[in-house]
């Protein structure tokens, strides 16, 4: 534990103030994780329609983090990293079925979060926190992988994406859970009209957040709320009162509703007079899914490509931290930070020591957030696809050891991970190795990764030397976990979740015939 000390000569004493919050009064913690929302979707980051007044106000009242990253350019691994503080290659949320492939948890996946991992809510229990997840889980849908088996006390939401609707004889629609039992399925009890984009799911998730906050406030217990709505993931949706309101189309409607919901949550905290006792962090799981654009995709601002890629557009995320009375209003930190930092930071706020039997990839950001300090040294950001290290950022420099957007086969079929942004030799459609001579960009001058440094320049050689040392140290100490996302089986899909009997919603599963999942990108 780091300590700041002030010498008070008049009394010849040393007054020490710990960087940790007073152990007697740990704050409530709210993490708001959006789905496929891009860095460029917020007005505060320059989105020209300026349709996020509540998020912009949140930034004005708190701290903006322009250099904040996810741990993976895809949903499931990034969420696993948030809740474990560890890279997906360490916590098992990756695949070895093919080189440098992204993988996630569709409902045919056999695996899920490893029992060897310690999730954030499990540790927060030590200080009496009550924890709830609202929205998308995505760390495995089989019973042993669900939230209440992994530290959460309450859950309202779904284990998978809201893809569908499906023919229940071939593939079941995704269940929606209230704690341990399903209470319906997407497109059945929980309607999503793909033609009009209408769904009231965001309003349901907002009410769940309200009810939980009010309940915990009445009980005077510290709480952890993990609010993970998925309206901005294709197929995007919004409730009737928000449809048609945005200049940006249906995706913008979804963003406006989420922005309004966030504003209402912060207003509730103020009305209960607990805003000074509640740490709130807003971010997204990965970059905007520009391959779904323009109707169902957001913006990654000036950054290259988007979701699924390890270019900046795939992994640089919008991030705002809000804690009145503790975080300086209108502040900006340009420190490199990642979603994995939320794990040790939350533990520090709660006065809990992190587990000492494992490597954490996140850092405690409380010195940065609460005191505006700089970290002691430049911290790297590692960019992985599968178990392949694709790129590393250190300071202003980013080195690509492999480049790949998506395959020629997908590209020719109309799937484009970098629409309108093809950069010759960079956004390659073949997996291209650069380990002997990495492509290096200065992200301050070139945030779009369009102009690699000349390998003959002193700047390139200096940056390469510093980054190479970091990569060597990282790879020496890395012990990959067993991959959890290799095997698929139709028999494990959501045929008969717990609670289906009460609803008459149980379906017959097919015979088990496992296979190695095919991950095309």
N, C-alpha and C positions, 0 to 999 in steps of 0.2 A: 504494500500500500504506500503510495506516494504521500508525502506530507509537506505542507507549506508552514514555515516557522517564522515568527516575527519576534525579535528581541525587544523587550520592553525594559529599558535601562532604569527607569524610575523605581521599579520594584525588583530589579535584578531577576526577572523571571522570564521564562520562555513560554509564549502563548502559541500553541500549535493548533491549527485548524486543519482537520483532515479533509482531503478531497472527497471523501465519501459523505453522503448525506447522514445526518444524525441518525444513529441506529434506532432511536426511540420513535422516529416518525418517518418511516419510509414512504415515498410518494406513490400514488397510483400511477400506473403505466398504461398508456394506450399506444399501440402500434397500428397505424392505418396503412394497409398494403393494397394498393390498386393493382389491377390486372391489365397488362399490356398498355399502360398509360406511358406516353413518351415524355422525355425531358422538355420538348417544345410545346406541350399541351397547356402549360400554365401561362397566364398573362404576365406574371412576374419574370418569366424567362423569355418574354417577347412574343407570345402568341398574339397575332394582330387583332383577333376578334375580342380579346379581353373579356372572356366569358367565365372567368374563375375568380370573382371578387372575394370570395371567402378564403380561398387558398392564398390569394395575393395579400389579403389582410393578415392572415396567419403568418406569412413571411415578414410582413412589416412589424408585427408584434413579437416576432421571435428571430430565428436564425435561418438563413438560407445556406444550403451546402451545394454549390455548383459542381463540385468534383466528387459526387457520390456515385457509387457503383453497386450493381448487384453482383452475385457470385457466379452467375451462369446466365446465358441469354435465353433461358427457357424456364417455364413456370415451376415445375416440381423441384428441380435441383436448387433453384434460388430460395424457395420456401424452406427446404430442408436446411440450407445454410443459415438462414435467419434464425431458426429455432435451435440450432446446435452450435452456432458460432464457428462452423468448420466448412472448409471447401467441400463440394460434393465428392471429390475424389477421396477425401478423408472419411466422409460420413456414409459412403456407399451409394449415393444417388447419382449413378452414372452407369454406362453400359460399356462392355468390351465387344459387343456385336458389331464389328466394323471399326475402322479407324476414325477417330475424331467425330463421333456421332452424338448428337443431342438425343436425350431420352427423357421421358416423363412417365406419368402414371395414368394411362388410359384404363378403362375398366377391365381389360383383359390382362393387365399386368399381374404377375404372381407376387411380386415383392412389394416392399414398402419400407418405412423407416426402420432401421436396425434396432433391435432390443439393446444393443451395446451403446447406443447414443443416449445422452442425457439432455432432454429438451428443457428449454427455458422455464416453462411452468412447473416442471418437477422441482427445480431448485428454488423457485419463488415460494413454494409451499413452506420452506424453512422459516420464512418470515411471516407466515399467516396469510399470504396472498390467496385470493379466490380468482381463478382464471377462467376466462370464457373466450372461445373462438366463435365469431359470427362470419359466415360466408364459406369460402372455398378452402378446403383442407389440402388435398392433393399430395398427401404423403403415403398413400396406400388406402384402399377401400375395404380390405378384408378385416374381420373383427379385431385382430391383434394389432392392427396398425392405426386404428381410429383414435381421435383426440382424447377421449376419456380413458383410454388405455395408456396414454402418453403424457399424463400430467394435467390436462385440462379438467376442470370441474364441470363445465357446461359447454354445450355446443348447439348452435342452430345453423345449419347450412348443408352443404353437399360435399361428398368426398372427391368428386371429379368435376371436370368442366361441364358446362350446360349444353353440350352437343346434343343433337337430336332434331326432331322426334324420331324414335325408332319403332320398328315393328317388334313387339314384345316376344314374338316367337323366334326371332333371329337375334335380337339384341335388346336388352331391357333399357328403358329410360332411367336416367340417373336418379337415385333416391335423395330426398331431403330429410335430414335428421333433426329431431329435437332431442338432444343428449344421446342416449343409446339406441333410440328407436326411430325408424323412419316414420314420417307423417305424411308422406306422399311422394310423388315423382315429378321431375320437371316435365313440362308439356301436358301433364295430366292434372293433378291438383294444383300445381304451381305453374301457371300458364306463361308461356313465352310465345308471342305471335311473331313468327319469323317474317311474315309478309309486311306487317305494319311496324314491327319493332316494339310493340307494347308489352310491358310486363311490370308488375308492381313489386318485383323482388327487392329492389333497392330500398323501397319504403318499408318492406318487411324487415330487412336487415337493419335499417335505421331504428325501427321500433325495438328490435331486440337489443340494440346497444343502449337505447334509452332505459329500457326496463332493467337491464343489468346494472347500469350506473346508479339508478335510483335505489335498487335493492341493496347494493353494497354500501351506498352512502347511508342508508337507514341503519345498516348493521354495524357501521363504523369499522369496517374491515378494509385493508388495502386491497386493491384489485388490479388485475392485468387483463385488459381487453385487447384482443387481437382481432381487429375489424378488417375483414378481407372480402369486400364485395367484388363481383366479377362482371359488372355491366359493360365495361369497355373491352371485354374479350369477345371476339366474334363467335356467334351472332350477337351483336351489340343490342342493348335494349334500354328503354326508359319508360317511366310511367306516363300515363296519358297527359298529365298536365305539363310535362316537359317535352313531349314529342313535337317537333316542328318549331321549337323555340330558338335553336342555334343557327348561326350563319354557316356552321360547319357540317350540317346534315345530322344524320342519326347518331353518329359517333359523338358529335358535339352535344347533342341532347343528353346522352349518357354522362358526359363529363359535367355538364351543368347540374344534373341531378346529384351527382356525387359531391360536387362543390357545395351545393346547397345543404346536403346532408352533413358534411363536415362542419359547415358553419353552424348548423343547429346543434351538433354535439358540443362544440366549443361554447355555444351560448348556454347550454344546459349546465356545463361545468361552472360557468360564471353565476348562473342563477342559484346554484347550490352553494356558492362561495367556496368551491374546492379547486378553482383554477390554479391557485398558488400551490396546491398539493397534488397536481396531476401533470405528469410529464407526457407530452404527446409528440409522436414522431410520424410524419407522413412520407411515404415513398411508393415505389412501384416495383413489381417483381422482375420485370425485364423491359427492354425497349419496346416502342410501338411496333405492332405487327404490320409493317408497311406493305407486305405481300398481300394484305387484305384491303389495301387502299383503293380509292380514297374514301369509299363509303363506310368502311368498317375499321378504319385505322386512324391512329393518331399521328402526331408529329414528333420527330426526334431532333427538331431544330436544325442546327448547323452540322449535325453529326452524320457519319457515313452509315448507310444501311440501317438495319433494325433487328428485331427479334430473330433469334436463331443464330446470329452471327456474333463474332467477337470483335467486330469493329465498334467504334464508340456508340453508334446508334443502337446497338444491341444490348449494351451493358451500362451506359451512363444513365442515371435515373434522376428524376426530380426528387428533391428531399428538403423538408422543412421540419425544424424542431421548435416546439412551442412550450414554454413553461413560465408564465408571468411571475415576476418577482425573482426569478433565478437566471433567466437567459436574457441578455441585453436586447432590447427591442431594435429591430431594423439592422441587426448584425449579419455579417456574411463571413463564413470561413471557407477559405480555399484549400484547406487541408484535404488530402486524399483520404477518403473514408469509404466503407462498404457496409452492406447490409449485415455482414457478420459481426460488425462492431456493436450492433444493437444487443447482442447477447451479453458480453462482458460489461457494457455500459449499463444495461438494466440491472445486472447483478450488483454493480457498484452503487447504483442509486438505492437499491434495497438493502445494502450493507451485507452482502453475501459474497464470500470468497468463491472464485471460479474453481471448478474441479481441477485437481493437480495431477490427475492420472492420464491426461490426454493433451494433445496439442490443440490450442485454439488459434484460429486464423484471424479472429477479430481482436480489436484493441478497445480498451476503456476510453471513451471519448469525453468523459466528464471534464477533464482539464480544458479541452477545446470548447465545449458547449457552455460550461458554467463560468469559466474565467477568461475565455478568449485566448488561451495560451496556444503556442505552437507545439506540436509533438517533438519529442527529443531528437528524432531522426526521420529522414524520408522513409515512408512506408510504401512498399510496392503493392500494386494491384495485379493479381494473376488472372489471366483470361484462359479458361479451359473449354474445350469441347470433348466430352467423354473423359478419358484419362490422358489426353494430349494437351500439353501446355502450348497454346496458340500464340499468346502474346503476354507482355509484361509492361506495365507502366511504372516508371520511377520518376518522381518530380514531373517536369514538363515533357519528358521523353517517353515514347511508347515504341517498343520493339516487337515486330511480328516475326515469329519463328515459323509459323505456318499461316497461309491465307487460303480461305475458301468461303464463298458465299453459299451457293448450292450447286447441285450437279447440272451438267448440260442437259441431261434428260428432263429434269424438273423445269429448267429454264425454258427449254423448247416447248414444254407443255403449258407454258404460261405462268409458272410460279417463279416470281422474281423477288429475291430478298433485298435487292438494292435498286428499286425502280427509279430510273432517271439519274442514277448515280454511278454508272459503270466507270471505274478508274482502271485503265490498262495496267496489268501486272499486279494489281492490288485486290480488286474484287473478282478473284479468279473462280472459274467454274470447275476447275480441277483442283484437287488438294495439292497445293504447291508448297514445297519445303524451302525454308530460308535459314535453316539453323546454322549453316556455315557463314552466312552473310545476311543477318536479319534486316528487314525493312525497318527503318527508324524514322519516326515523325516527331516534330516538335509541336505538341498539341496547343501551346499558347499561340503560336503563329499560324498553325494549320490544324484547326480542330476537326476539319473534314477529312483528314488523312488522305490528301490528294498529292502531296509533294514530298516524297521520301528524301531524307538527307543524302547528299552525295557521300558515297563510301570513302571517297578520297579526302573528305574534309576532316580537319582536326575536331570539329564538333561531333561528327559521327564517331570517330575513334574514342573520344572521351566518354561519350554517352554509352557506347558499346562496352567499354571497360567496366563502368560502374554497374550497368545492368547485368552483364555476364557474371559478375561476382555474386549478385543477389540470386540469380537463377541457379548457380552452382550450389549455393548454400541451401536454397529451397529444395532442390531435387535430392540432395544428400540426406536431408532430414525427413523427406516425405515417405510415409508408410500408407499406401492406398488400402482402403477397406475393401472387403468383398463387394463386388458390384451387385446391387439389388434390382437392376432394371434390365436383366438379360432375358428372362423367361416370361412367356405369355401363355394363356390357356383360356379358351372361351368358357370353360366350366366355372371359373372363379369370378365371372362378371356379376353384376348386382341383381341376380335372379331372385334371391330370397333374403333380403336384409332383415335384421332383427326388427320385429314389430310388424312385418308384412302380414302375419296371420290376422291381426286385429283389423286390418284394412281390407283383407281379401286381395292382397297385392302380391302374393307369392307366385313365382313362376318356376317352371321346371328347368333345371340346368341340363345342358348336354353332357355327354360323356367327356371325361377329362382326356385331352390330347395335347399336352404341352409342346411348345415349339420355341425356338429362339426368336425373340421379337425382331422385326425388321425395322431399323431406324434409318430412313433414307437420307437424313441430313443432320 
